Amino acid sequence: MRLSLGRKKFNNNPKTGLEFMFENEILERSPFAVAQFFHNEKLGLSKAAIGAYLGEISKDFNMQVLDEFLKLHDFDGLEFLPALRQFLLSFQLPGESQKIDRILASFGQQYVLQNPTVFRTSHEAYVMAYAAILLNTTLHNCNAKNQTNALADEKTFVRTMLEFDKDTNLSEDIIKKVFHGIKSKPLQVVEEAPELSILSGWLWKLGGHMKSWQRRWFVLTEDKLLYYTAPERTQRKGIIALENVSVRRTSDRSRDYCFELFSRRDSGIDTRKSDREGVVSVGYHTTYRMAAGSAEEYEQWVSSLQLITDRFGYRRGASVPCFPNRQNSSALLPPSSSPTPPPPPPCLPSSVLPTMTNGVIHSSSSSSSTRSNGDNGPSQQQPDCRPMFK
């Protein structure tokens, strides 16, 4: 029970959650113990919370945890790109350039320790990892293509990496392998809802044209119920908005521990779904029937959903946005065939790092212009940008 509470506290606030577990002797106050907790309890922990904790680069204890966490990854005998893919699925990479820089430097050190013949130094592995993420952004992020499209050319990418700096002597073979590997298959990383996770776990959902039971990983937030194919959350299947929705216990001859979400209004439950091709569709269901795996889980889900839906009931008449306008609904779900790339790094490692927004590189002194975000959308600041490579 205390461990479950500790997980929940950690997902809401990593520092507070760990301090709770230290003080209650659930977890030893050591970098190795925390790293093991991240690695062994990963299905119950928020990958975003793990990434946020590992990204606290100014704190020595956190950086020791990062190093211990990397030691728990088995890269022995793995080629470079598969090892990088494995690492990026174990947490959510922070968006800040300095944090990405420090995390990838630690990855480079551990990869070389386990594979001493692939690179001459850990610096080379670090540079290649940084370049791989930048290349992934260039090839698979439409917002970055016009700004860094020079990297999309194989010859340019290879030449850039071969001539990177005097301390880097990368082999042309590994550079080409990384280029073709990322071009054919984007780096797949954890895609996690930015909202705080209140409850998550396996549920059975009744759905489909043939009305069959499908096992899905559900995540409850403050205003939505999201479901995925697996706990790693790399492929989101749908979103159920909880405004104007209620929950009730029900029975079903084929399943125990059943409950239903039903609409309090005639227009139905507001939903978004993604099919096998990644096409997003808007749906309106009158009910959603689900089943838990045990009596304990059943009570936990029903009570948690009641708290959320009742809160909306008390605020009936208030304007609570659940989704963007329908013209932009496709932005809610990444295509399953093109997994969401990691947060884009600003540039290859250098002494002075510019900032990056949505895959676009710009200097901190750039002036800003304003553009509209479409019908009824808020205006946003658009920085003046410059290409990474000329």
C-alpha positions as CSV (number, residue, x, y, z in Angstrom):
1,M,0.0,0.0,0.0
2,R,2.8,2.5,0.9
3,L,4.7,1.5,-2.2
4,S,1.6,2.3,-4.3
5,L,1.2,5.6,-2.6
6,G,4.9,6.3,-3.2
7,R,4.6,5.6,-6.9
8,K,1.6,8.0,-7.1
9,K,3.5,10.7,-5.3
10,F,6.5,10.2,-7.5
11,N,4.4,10.5,-10.7
12,N,3.0,13.8,-9.4
13,N,6.3,15.1,-8.1
14,P,9.5,13.0,-8.4
15,K,11.4,14.7,-5.6
16,T,8.4,14.6,-3.2
17,G,7.7,11.0,-4.1
18,L,11.2,9.8,-3.5
19,E,11.5,11.7,-0.3
20,F,8.3,10.0,1.0
21,M,9.8,6.6,0.2
22,F,13.1,7.4,1.8
23,E,11.5,8.6,5.0
24,N,9.2,5.6,5.2
25,E,12.1,3.2,4.5
26,I,10.4,1.9,1.3
27,L,13.5,2.8,-0.6
28,E,17.1,3.1,0.4
29,R,18.5,6.6,0.0
30,S,21.2,5.7,-2.6
31,P,21.7,6.3,-6.3
32,F,21.7,2.5,-7.0
33,A,18.5,1.9,-5.1
34,V,16.7,4.7,-7.0
35,A,18.0,3.5,-10.3
36,Q,16.8,0.0,-9.6
37,F,13.4,1.4,-8.6
38,F,13.2,3.2,-11.9
39,H,14.2,0.1,-13.8
40,N,12.2,-2.5,-11.9
41,E,9.0,-0.5,-11.2
42,K,8.9,1.1,-14.7
43,L,5.4,-0.1,-15.5
44,G,4.0,1.7,-12.5
45,L,6.0,4.9,-12.9
46,S,5.5,7.8,-15.3
47,K,8.2,7.9,-17.9
48,A,7.9,11.6,-18.0
49,A,8.6,11.8,-14.2
50,I,11.6,9.5,-14.6
51,G,12.9,11.8,-17.4
52,A,12.3,14.9,-15.4
53,Y,14.3,13.5,-12.4
54,L,17.2,12.3,-14.6
55,G,17.2,15.7,-16.3
56,E,18.0,17.5,-13.1
57,I,21.6,18.0,-14.2
58,S,22.5,20.5,-11.5
59,K,22.0,17.9,-8.7
60,D,24.9,15.5,-8.1
61,F,22.6,12.8,-6.6
62,N,20.3,12.8,-9.7
63,M,23.3,12.5,-12.0
64,Q,24.6,9.5,-10.0
65,V,21.2,8.0,-10.4
66,L,21.4,8.6,-14.1
67,D,24.8,6.8,-14.3
68,E,23.5,3.9,-12.2
69,F,20.3,3.7,-14.3
70,L,22.4,3.4,-17.5
71,K,24.4,0.6,-16.0
72,L,21.2,-1.4,-15.7
73,H,20.7,-1.3,-19.4
74,D,22.2,-4.3,-21.3
75,F,23.9,-2.8,-24.4
76,D,26.5,-5.6,-24.6
77,G,26.8,-6.8,-28.2
78,L,24.1,-4.4,-29.5
79,E,24.8,-2.2,-32.5
80,F,24.7,1.5,-31.7
81,L,21.3,2.4,-33.1
82,P,19.4,-0.5,-31.5
83,A,21.0,0.4,-28.2
84,L,20.0,4.1,-28.5
85,R,16.4,3.0,-29.4
86,Q,16.3,0.8,-26.3
87,F,17.5,3.6,-24.0
88,L,15.1,6.1,-25.3
89,L,12.1,3.8,-24.6
90,S,13.0,3.6,-20.9
91,F,12.0,7.2,-20.0
92,Q,10.8,10.4,-21.6
93,L,13.6,12.5,-22.9
94,P,13.4,16.1,-21.5
95,G,13.1,18.9,-24.0
96,E,15.9,21.2,-22.7
97,S,19.1,21.1,-24.7
98,Q,21.4,21.0,-21.7
99,K,19.5,18.0,-20.2
100,I,19.6,16.2,-23.5
101,D,23.3,16.9,-23.8
102,R,24.1,15.5,-20.3
103,I,21.9,12.4,-20.7
104,L,23.4,11.5,-24.1
105,A,26.9,12.0,-22.7
106,S,26.1,9.4,-20.0
107,F,24.6,7.1,-22.6
108,G,27.8,7.4,-24.7
109,Q,30.0,6.5,-21.7
110,Q,28.0,3.4,-20.9
111,Y,27.7,2.2,-24.4
112,V,31.5,2.4,-25.0
113,L,32.1,0.6,-21.6
114,Q,30.0,-2.3,-22.8
115,N,31.1,-2.2,-26.5
116,P,34.7,-1.0,-26.4
117,T,35.5,-1.8,-30.1
118,V,32.7,0.2,-31.7
119,F,34.0,3.7,-31.0
120,R,37.4,5.0,-30.0
121,T,36.0,7.2,-27.2
122,S,32.8,7.8,-25.4
123,H,32.8,11.3,-26.9
124,E,32.3,9.8,-30.3
125,A,29.3,7.8,-29.2
126,Y,27.9,10.9,-27.6
127,V,28.3,12.9,-30.8
128,M,26.7,10.1,-32.9
129,A,23.8,9.9,-30.5
130,Y,23.2,13.6,-30.7
131,A,23.5,13.6,-34.5
132,A,21.0,10.6,-34.6
133,I,18.4,12.6,-32.7
134,L,18.9,15.7,-34.9
135,L,18.7,13.5,-38.0
136,N,15.5,11.9,-36.8
137,T,14.0,15.4,-36.3
138,T,15.1,16.5,-39.8
139,L,13.7,13.4,-41.5
140,H,10.5,12.8,-39.6
141,N,9.4,16.2,-38.1
142,C,7.6,18.3,-40.7
143,N,8.3,21.5,-38.7
144,A,12.1,21.0,-39.0
145,K,12.5,19.9,-42.6
146,N,12.7,23.4,-44.2
147,Q,15.2,24.5,-41.5
148,T,17.7,21.6,-41.4
149,N,17.0,19.8,-44.7
150,A,20.7,19.7,-45.5
151,L,21.0,16.8,-43.1
152,A,18.4,14.8,-45.1
153,D,21.0,14.3,-47.8
154,E,23.1,11.3,-47.0
155,K,26.3,12.7,-48.5
156,T,26.0,15.9,-46.5
157,F,25.2,14.0,-43.3
158,V,28.2,11.7,-43.8
159,R,30.6,14.6,-44.6
160,T,29.4,16.6,-41.6
161,M,30.0,13.7,-39.2
162,L,33.4,12.8,-40.7
163,E,34.6,16.4,-40.4
164,F,32.9,17.2,-37.1
165,D,35.9,18.1,-35.0
166,K,39.5,17.1,-34.3
167,D,38.5,14.8,-31.4
168,T,35.9,12.8,-33.4
169,N,37.0,10.2,-35.8
170,L,33.8,8.3,-36.7
171,S,33.8,5.5,-39.2
172,E,31.9,6.1,-42.4
173,D,30.2,2.7,-42.0
174,I,28.5,3.5,-38.7
175,I,27.5,6.9,-39.9
176,K,25.8,5.4,-42.9
177,K,24.1,2.7,-40.8
178,V,22.7,5.3,-38.5
179,F,21.5,7.4,-41.5
180,H,19.7,4.5,-43.3
181,G,18.4,3.1,-40.0
182,I,16.7,6.3,-39.0
183,K,15.5,7.1,-42.5
184,S,13.7,3.7,-42.7
185,K,12.5,3.6,-39.1
186,P,12.1,6.7,-36.9
187,L,13.4,6.7,-33.4
188,Q,10.5,5.6,-31.3
189,V,10.2,7.1,-27.9
190,V,7.8,7.2,-25.0
191,E,4.7,9.4,-25.9
192,E,3.1,10.3,-22.7
193,A,0.2,12.7,-22.0
194,P,1.4,15.9,-20.4
195,E,-1.4,15.7,-17.8
196,L,-0.7,14.1,-14.4
197,S,-1.6,10.5,-14.4
198,I,-4.2,9.7,-11.6
199,L,-4.6,6.0,-12.3
200,S,-3.3,3.6,-14.9
201,G,-3.6,-0.1,-15.6
202,W,-5.0,-2.9,-17.7
203,L,-8.7,-3.0,-18.5
204,W,-10.9,-4.9,-21.0
205,K,-12.8,-2.7,-23.4
206,L,-15.9,-3.9,-25.3
207,G,-15.7,-2.5,-28.8
208,G,-15.1,-2.9,-32.5
209,H,-17.5,-3.9,-35.3
210,M,-17.9,-7.4,-33.9
211,K,-18.2,-6.2,-30.3
212,S,-15.3,-8.1,-28.9
213,W,-13.4,-7.6,-25.7
214,Q,-9.9,-6.0,-26.2
215,R,-7.3,-5.6,-23.5
216,R,-5.9,-2.0,-23.4
217,W,-3.7,0.0,-21.1
218,F,-5.7,2.8,-19.7
219,V,-4.5,6.1,-18.2
220,L,-6.8,8.4,-16.2
221,T,-6.0,12.1,-16.1
222,E,-7.9,15.0,-14.6
223,D,-10.2,15.3,-17.6
224,K,-9.6,12.4,-20.0
225,L,-9.3,8.6,-20.2
226,L,-6.6,7.6,-22.6
227,Y,-5.9,4.0,-23.8
228,Y,-2.9,2.4,-25.4
229,T,-1.9,-1.0,-26.7
230,A,0.8,-1.4,-24.0
231,P,2.1,0.3,-20.9
232,E,5.0,1.9,-22.8
233,R,2.4,4.2,-24.3
234,T,4.1,4.3,-27.7
235,Q,0.9,3.8,-29.6
236,R,-2.2,5.6,-28.4
237,K,-5.4,4.1,-29.5
238,G,-7.9,6.6,-28.3
239,I,-9.0,9.4,-26.0
240,I,-12.3,9.7,-24.1
241,A,-13.3,13.1,-22.8
242,L,-14.9,12.9,-19.4
243,E,-16.9,16.1,-19.5
244,N,-20.7,15.4,-19.3
245,V,-19.9,11.7,-18.6
246,S,-20.9,9.5,-15.7
247,V,-19.9,6.0,-14.5
248,R,-22.1,3.2,-13.4
249,R,-21.6,-0.4,-12.3
250,T,-23.1,-3.0,-14.6
251,S,-23.0,-6.7,-15.3
252,D,-22.1,-8.8,-18.4
253,R,-22.5,-12.5,-18.9
254,S,-19.0,-12.7,-20.5
255,R,-17.0,-10.7,-18.0
256,D,-16.8,-10.0,-14.3
257,Y,-16.2,-6.6,-12.7
258,C,-17.9,-4.5,-15.5
259,F,-18.7,-0.8,-15.5
260,E,-19.8,1.7,-18.0
261,L,-19.2,5.3,-19.0
262,F,-22.3,6.9,-20.3
263,S,-23.2,10.3,-21.6
264,R,-25.3,12.8,-19.6
265,R,-26.2,14.6,-22.8
266,D,-27.9,13.6,-26.1
267,S,-24.8,14.2,-28.3
268,G,-22.9,11.3,-26.7
269,I,-19.3,10.9,-25.4
270,D,-16.7,13.0,-27.2
271,T,-13.9,10.6,-28.4
272,R,-10.9,10.4,-30.7
273,K,-9.7,7.1,-32.1
274,S,-6.7,6.1,-34.2
275,D,-6.9,3.1,-36.6
276,R,-4.2,0.8,-37.8
277,E,-3.1,3.2,-40.4
278,G,-2.9,6.1,-37.9
279,V,-6.0,7.8,-39.3
280,V,-7.7,9.8,-36.5
281,S,-11.5,9.8,-36.4
282,V,-14.0,11.7,-34.2
283,G,-16.5,9.5,-32.5
284,Y,-19.6,9.9,-30.4
285,H,-20.6,6.9,-28.2
286,T,-23.5,6.7,-25.9
287,T,-21.7,4.2,-23.6
288,Y,-18.3,2.6,-23.1
289,R,-18.3,-0.8,-21.4
290,M,-15.1,-1.9,-19.6
291,A,-14.1,-4.7,-17.2
292,A,-11.3,-4.8,-14.6
293,G,-9.2,-7.8,-13.8
294,S,-10.0,-8.1,-10.0
295,A,-12.5,-6.8,-7.4
296,E,-9.8,-4.4,-6.0
297,E,-9.0,-2.9,-9.4
298,Y,-12.7,-2.6,-10.2
299,E,-13.4,-0.6,-7.0
300,Q,-10.3,1.6,-7.7
301,W,-11.3,2.4,-11.3
302,V,-15.0,3.1,-10.5
303,S,-14.3,5.3,-7.5
304,S,-11.6,7.3,-9.3
305,L,-13.8,7.8,-12.4
306,Q,-16.7,8.9,-10.1
307,L,-14.5,11.5,-8.5
308,I,-13.5,12.9,-11.9
309,T,-16.9,12.8,-13.5
310,D,-18.6,14.2,-10.4
311,R,-16.2,17.1,-10.5
312,F,-17.4,17.9,-14.0
313,G,-21.0,17.5,-12.8
314,Y,-20.5,20.1,-10.1
315,R,-19.0,22.5,-12.6
316,R,-21.8,22.0,-15.2
317,G,-22.1,25.0,-17.3
318,A,-18.5,26.0,-17.0
319,S,-16.4,26.1,-20.1
320,V,-13.9,23.2,-19.8
321,P,-12.0,22.6,-23.0
322,C,-11.4,18.9,-23.7
323,F,-10.1,18.9,-27.3
324,P,-8.9,21.4,-29.9
325,N,-11.3,22.3,-32.7
326,R,-12.0,19.4,-35.1
327,Q,-9.9,20.8,-37.9
328,N,-6.9,20.1,-35.6
329,S,-8.1,16.8,-34.1
330,S,-5.5,14.8,-36.0
331,A,-2.8,16.4,-33.9
332,L,-4.1,14.5,-30.8
333,L,-2.9,11.1,-32.0
334,P,0.5,10.3,-33.7
335,P,0.2,8.0,-36.6
336,S,0.9,4.4,-35.5
337,S,3.1,3.9,-38.5
338,S,5.2,7.0,-37.7
339,P,6.0,7.0,-33.9
340,T,6.5,10.3,-32.3
341,P,10.2,11.3,-32.4
342,P,12.1,12.4,-29.3
343,P,12.0,16.1,-28.3
344,P,14.4,17.8,-30.8
345,P,17.9,18.8,-29.7
346,P,19.1,22.2,-30.7
347,C,22.2,21.3,-32.6
348,L,25.2,19.1,-32.6
349,P,27.2,19.5,-29.4
350,S,29.1,22.8,-29.3
351,S,30.3,25.3,-26.7
352,V,27.3,27.6,-27.4
353,L,23.9,25.9,-27.9
354,P,21.1,27.9,-29.5
355,T,17.5,27.0,-28.5
356,M,15.0,25.0,-30.6
357,T,11.3,25.2,-30.8
358,N,9.3,22.4,-32.5
359,G,12.3,21.3,-34.4
360,V,13.3,24.8,-35.5
361,I,16.6,26.3,-34.5
362,H,16.9,29.9,-33.5
363,S,19.1,32.2,-31.5
364,S,18.0,33.6,-28.1
365,S,18.3,37.1,-29.5
366,S,15.9,36.5,-32.4
367,S,13.0,38.8,-32.7
368,S,9.5,37.4,-32.8
369,S,6.6,37.7,-35.1
370,T,3.0,36.6,-34.4
371,R,0.9,34.3,-36.5
372,S,-2.6,32.9,-36.2
373,N,-3.1,29.3,-35.2
374,G,-6.1,28.8,-37.4
375,D,-9.8,29.4,-36.9
376,N,-10.6,30.2,-33.3
377,G,-7.0,29.3,-32.3
378,P,-4.8,31.5,-30.1
379,S,-2.0,33.5,-31.6
380,Q,1.5,32.4,-30.8
381,Q,5.0,33.8,-31.1
382,Q,6.9,32.5,-34.1
383,P,10.7,33.0,-33.7
384,D,12.9,34.1,-36.5
385,C,14.9,31.0,-37.5
386,R,18.1,30.1,-39.2
387,P,19.2,26.8,-40.7
388,M,21.5,24.5,-38.9
389,F,23.6,23.8,-41.9
390,K,24.2,26.1,-44.9
